[in-house]
Amino acid sequence: MSDLPRHDVADLTLAPQGKARIEWAERSMPVLRQIRERFEKERPFVGIRLAACMHVTAETANLMRTLKAGGAELLLCASNPLSTQDDTAAALVAEYGVSVFARNAIDTAGYYAHIDAALDGRPDFVFDDGCDLVNTLHTSRTEMLAGVKGGCEETTTGVIRLRAMAADGALRFPMVAVNDTDTKHMFDNRYGTGQSTMDAIFRSTNTLLAGKTVVVAGYGYCGKGVASRARGLGAMVVVTEIDPTKALDATMEGFRVMPMLDAARIGDVFVTVTGNRDVLRAEHFQVMKDGAIFCNSGHFDIEIDVRWLEGNAVGKNGKIRHQTDEYVLADGRRLLLLAEGRLVNLGAAEGHPAAVMDMSFSDQALTAEWLAAESASLAPGVIEVPEEIDKEVARLKLASMGIDIDVLTPEQAGYLSSWEHGS
Ligand SMILES: NC(=O)c1ccc[n+]([C@@H]2O[C@H](COP(=O)([O-])OP(=O)(O)OC[C@H]3O[C@@H](n4cnc5c(N)ncnc54)[C@H](O)[C@@H]3O)[C@@H](O)[C@H]2O)c1
């Protein structure tokens, strides 16, 4: 075992199981596979150390394989304690030579110790999913900042935090908002969160959604996916919003829109996907039906006020089912919280299907290649992914699906770029 890279994982004997899982995911990741084959030849990351703080899942493992094929030295820690697949973590260490620091269900101190362990490897570039690694670099590990040339951020919440850092003049290197590509948003936030959130609700409760009232808080990219999938399963869907345009959009799509206090009285199942805090709180718990189920698919575990439930419920039947805690209130009502209020699709299911992560991680891989070549010319701040990368990922995906599209004729290209033609 001494020739293995530095690591802290739960059980290395799980490696064969993890390898099978990683290879299974790879079957649904044809775009990333094409990129890996090119990286094997071109080796764009030779001599480069990359630290990633991401969900330690089979799909992330395939991103790690792709970067390693390009010659990178890799350090990986988890971006969520509940999403780590211990078998995948073991396989990454034992089979693919990646330095992994991640154990499922680790406590907060352990979570941050793992981020520190990854940073101890002195990365040149960082990949983040929620901005915890970049935040650690700028707060408790500032001695490492000088060596970091740039990085990529995977999710909405991370980009929001990065923009806040940049606005304060605090961000010390360029961070590319991979989250903001069309190919990421469309697949990951909408189709991925939509399907995998339903999957998590079924795995944890096995509830029948048809005929039930499902309340979706937030009608952004993720909320649209959750609402449409819930409707497809026969649920009556209510949307809550704070943005008038989004609320109007949901209304025109045929969803009922109302304040959460009204929705709380009629909902059977609640999903928060706002990226905000305290979306479900005391005043809502106090009017919910007996047996109401609620969960969060937004990035952090503060969308549902779990602390209120912990402090005010008269009883708790912990883990009465897979990732399901039942809180008993003083009046006898039982409220069911899934995955402790953390990202439910990762905590109670397996996260997005591999075909979804194929897109996000292809964006990541191509952006990393671009960043490695261009970082010296980029100023600190939040940077958009070059449009060509987005289009290339969409092109590769279409090719893998056997779909051809039209190309502009020279006349059409000329027409679209001219301003002389009127009516
Ligand atoms: N579960 C996953 O796998 C997954 C995948 C991608 C993104 N995310 C996370 O999901 C969250 C939402 O992402 P998004 O891309 O949909 O963001 P978004 O900005 O497109 O949408 C969020 C929506 O929530 C609304 N909102 C804010 N506060 C609200 C409140 N108090 N009540 C009701 N609505 C409110 C906003 O107006 C906005 O329309 C983020 O935290 C993101 O990081 C999770």
The ligand as a MOL file (V3000), in Angstrom:
LIG
                    3D

  0  0  0     0  0            999 V3000
M  V30 BEGIN CTAB
M  V30 COUNTS 44 48 0 0 0
M  V30 BEGIN ATOM
M  V30 1 N -29.2380 19.3920 -6.4110 0
M  V30 2 C -28.3320 19.5530 -7.3430 0
M  V30 3 O -27.7480 18.6070 -7.8310 0
M  V30 4 C -28.0500 20.9320 -7.8490 0
M  V30 5 C -27.6190 21.1330 -9.1770 0
M  V30 6 C -27.3900 22.4410 -9.6070 0
M  V30 7 C -27.5720 23.5090 -8.7310 0
M  V30 8 N -27.9730 23.2690 -7.4310 0 CHG=1
M  V30 9 C -28.2180 24.3310 -6.4540 0
M  V30 10 O -29.6200 24.6310 -6.4850 0
M  V30 11 C -29.8210 25.9970 -6.1140 0
M  V30 12 C -30.6460 26.6920 -7.1940 0
M  V30 13 O -29.8940 26.6970 -8.4150 0
M  V30 14 P -30.5090 27.3220 -9.7590 0
M  V30 15 O -29.4830 27.1320 -10.8190 0
M  V30 16 O -31.8910 26.8270 -9.9490 0 CHG=-1
M  V30 17 O -30.5370 28.8710 -9.3190 0
M  V30 18 P -31.4350 30.0400 -9.9290 0
M  V30 19 O -30.8140 31.2970 -9.4680 0
M  V30 20 O -31.6580 29.8030 -11.3930 0
M  V30 21 O -32.8730 29.8290 -9.1880 0
M  V30 22 C -33.1080 30.0720 -7.8410 0
M  V30 23 C -34.5120 30.6580 -7.7430 0
M  V30 24 O -34.9120 30.7120 -6.3810 0
M  V30 25 C -35.6430 31.9180 -6.2030 0
M  V30 26 N -35.6640 32.2680 -4.7690 0
M  V30 27 C -34.7140 32.8660 -3.9970 0
M  V30 28 N -35.1290 32.9810 -2.7290 0
M  V30 29 C -36.3780 32.4440 -2.6810 0
M  V30 30 C -37.3230 32.2610 -1.6420 0
M  V30 31 N -37.0910 32.6880 -0.3860 0
M  V30 32 N -38.5070 31.6660 -1.9520 0
M  V30 33 C -38.7750 31.2570 -3.2110 0
M  V30 34 N -37.9100 31.4000 -4.2360 0
M  V30 35 C -36.7110 31.9810 -3.9780 0
M  V30 36 C -34.9360 32.9410 -7.0690 0
M  V30 37 O -35.7640 34.0360 -7.3840 0
M  V30 38 C -34.5900 32.0910 -8.2880 0
M  V30 39 O -35.5970 32.1450 -9.2950 0
M  V30 40 C -28.4230 26.5640 -5.8900 0
M  V30 41 O -28.1100 26.4630 -4.5240 0
M  V30 42 C -27.5290 25.6390 -6.7040 0
M  V30 43 O -26.2020 25.6440 -6.2640 0
M  V30 44 C -28.2220 22.0100 -6.9820 0
M  V30 END ATOM
M  V30 BEGIN BOND
M  V30 1 1 1 2
M  V30 2 2 2 3
M  V30 3 1 2 4
M  V30 4 1 4 5
M  V30 5 2 4 44
M  V30 6 2 5 6
M  V30 7 1 6 7
M  V30 8 2 7 8
M  V30 9 1 8 9
M  V30 10 1 8 44
M  V30 11 1 9 10
M  V30 12 1 9 42
M  V30 13 1 10 11
M  V30 14 1 11 12
M  V30 15 1 11 40
M  V30 16 1 12 13
M  V30 17 1 13 14
M  V30 18 2 14 15
M  V30 19 1 14 16
M  V30 20 1 14 17
M  V30 21 1 17 18
M  V30 22 2 18 19
M  V30 23 1 18 20
M  V30 24 1 18 21
M  V30 25 1 21 22
M  V30 26 1 22 23
M  V30 27 1 23 24
M  V30 28 1 23 38
M  V30 29 1 24 25
M  V30 30 1 25 26
M  V30 31 1 25 36
M  V30 32 1 26 27
M  V30 33 1 26 35
M  V30 34 2 27 28
M  V30 35 1 28 29
M  V30 36 1 29 30
M  V30 37 2 29 35
M  V30 38 1 30 31
M  V30 39 2 30 32
M  V30 40 1 32 33
M  V30 41 2 33 34
M  V30 42 1 34 35
M  V30 43 1 36 37
M  V30 44 1 36 38
M  V30 45 1 38 39
M  V30 46 1 40 41
M  V30 47 1 40 42
M  V30 48 1 42 43
M  V30 END BOND
M  V30 END CTAB
M  END
